[in-house]
């Protein structure tokens, strides 16, 4: 049977642990997700890197024809069912990165901004048939579809935050 003293010590330890975990993000530079990947000064051109980050995170590299070697139609179906683009939107909305990125993109003149946003929309790998060979330099049709979905989602989010959608 625990005494009140032991019970209080355990309670204080839990509080101390929670406090340390909370402060560790700032004190020890621990972070998670997209904010951890993109630290420091953010530029408008980081938009392309953010798109590629999410594409790499959610779309398997394709290097062969077999199920475990490429992003299949089944993978794409799961991608859609799991609402990956909604997850990306939610993660970005919670991040400091989106705010910084939108601020920097907002500083661009209209022509530069449009050029960057269009570049973002065209950030995806060619299909193997477009490439002319099966290679990690390309992607399956399903993989390219998922990459395009991710690019479109991020561009729409940025446009929405800029008030141009």
Protein Blocks (a to p, Z undefined) as FASTA:
>chain_A
ZZfklmmmmmmmmmmmmmmmmmmmmmnopaehjllmmgcjddfklmmmmmmmmmmmmmcc
dfbfbfklcccfklmmmmmmnommmmmmmmmmmpmklmmmmmmmmmpcfklmmmmmmmmm
mgccddfklnopacfkbccfklmmmmmmmmmmmmmmmmmmnopZZ
